[in-house]
Amino acid sequence: MKNDAIQTHLLMMKQLAGQAANPFHPEKSEPAAGGFGQLLRESLGKIDGLQHKADEQVTAVQSGRSADMIEAVVALEEADMSFQLLLQVRNKAVRAYEEIMRMQL
């Protein structure tokens, strides 16, 4: 099961890398129905879910309900990487906003 989850994440990462390499190919990318705001809300929800999942797994290991420490560490790393990515997206958006605000009309 762990191997399946790892393979799924690797496949997702490869797909995202392909999308990042060709972001302006209209035939390969689908337009978001709700736009950037909706995408951001969905991402926040997913990241929040990953954080809760990691917390639950760590609590289960600490309380002795689970002996699978590796799965808890993987969940923590996945949540941390997702959060770091969210921070980078936020930083880029703030920089873009500041750049637009500095433009003279």
C-alpha positions as CSV (number, residue, x, y, z in Angstrom):
1,M,0.0,0.0,0.0
2,K,2.8,2.4,0.8
3,N,4.4,1.7,-2.5
4,D,1.1,2.5,-4.3
5,A,0.9,5.8,-2.5
6,I,4.5,6.7,-3.4
7,Q,3.9,5.7,-7.0
8,T,0.7,7.8,-7.1
9,H,2.6,10.8,-5.7
10,L,5.4,10.3,-8.2
11,L,3.0,10.2,-11.1
12,M,1.3,13.4,-9.9
13,M,4.7,15.1,-9.6
14,K,5.6,14.0,-13.1
15,Q,2.3,15.4,-14.5
16,L,2.9,18.7,-12.7
17,A,6.4,18.9,-14.0
18,G,5.1,18.4,-17.5
19,Q,2.5,21.1,-17.0
20,A,5.1,23.4,-15.6
21,A,7.4,22.8,-18.6
22,N,4.6,23.8,-21.1
23,P,2.2,26.0,-19.1
24,F,0.7,27.7,-22.2
25,H,-0.3,24.7,-24.2
26,P,-4.1,25.1,-24.4
27,E,-4.7,21.5,-25.6
28,K,-2.9,20.1,-22.6
29,S,-4.3,22.3,-19.8
30,E,-7.9,22.6,-18.8
31,P,-9.1,26.0,-17.7
32,A,-10.2,26.2,-14.1
33,A,-13.9,26.7,-13.7
34,G,-13.6,29.0,-10.7
35,G,-10.3,30.7,-11.6
36,F,-7.3,31.3,-9.5
37,G,-9.3,32.0,-6.3
38,Q,-11.1,28.7,-6.5
39,L,-7.9,26.8,-7.2
40,L,-6.3,28.5,-4.2
41,R,-9.3,27.6,-1.9
42,E,-9.1,23.9,-3.0
43,S,-5.4,23.9,-2.4
44,L,-5.8,25.3,1.0
45,G,-8.4,22.6,1.8
46,K,-6.1,19.9,0.6
47,I,-3.1,21.2,2.6
48,D,-5.3,21.5,5.7
49,G,-6.4,17.9,5.2
50,L,-2.7,16.8,4.9
51,Q,-1.9,18.6,8.1
52,H,-4.7,17.0,10.0
53,K,-3.8,13.5,8.6
54,A,-0.2,14.0,9.7
55,D,-1.3,15.1,13.1
56,E,-3.6,12.1,13.5
57,Q,-0.8,9.7,12.5
58,V,1.7,11.3,14.9
59,T,-0.8,11.1,17.7
60,A,-1.5,7.5,16.9
61,V,2.2,6.7,17.1
62,Q,2.6,8.6,20.3
63,S,-0.3,7.0,22.0
64,G,0.7,3.5,20.9
65,R,-2.3,2.9,18.7
66,S,0.0,2.6,15.7
67,A,3.5,1.3,15.3
68,D,4.0,2.6,11.8
69,M,6.3,5.5,12.4
70,I,7.5,5.6,8.8
71,E,4.0,6.3,7.5
72,A,3.7,9.1,10.1
73,V,7.0,10.7,9.1
74,V,6.1,10.4,5.4
75,A,2.7,12.2,6.2
76,L,4.6,14.9,8.1
77,E,7.0,15.5,5.2
78,E,4.2,15.5,2.7
79,A,2.3,18.1,4.7
80,D,5.5,20.2,5.2
81,M,6.3,20.1,1.5
82,S,2.8,21.1,0.6
83,F,2.9,24.0,3.1
84,Q,6.2,25.2,1.8
85,L,4.9,25.2,-1.7
86,L,1.8,27.2,-0.6
87,L,4.2,29.7,1.1
88,Q,6.1,30.1,-2.2
89,V,2.9,30.6,-4.2
90,R,1.8,33.2,-1.7
91,N,5.2,35.0,-1.8
92,K,5.1,35.1,-5.6
93,A,1.5,36.4,-5.6
94,V,2.5,39.1,-3.1
95,R,5.5,40.1,-5.1
96,A,3.4,40.2,-8.3
97,Y,0.8,42.4,-6.5
98,E,3.5,44.8,-5.2
99,E,5.0,45.0,-8.7
100,I,1.7,45.9,-10.2
101,M,1.1,48.5,-7.5
102,R,4.5,50.1,-8.4
103,M,3.5,50.5,-12.0
104,Q,2.8,54.0,-13.2
105,L,-0.4,54.5,-15.2
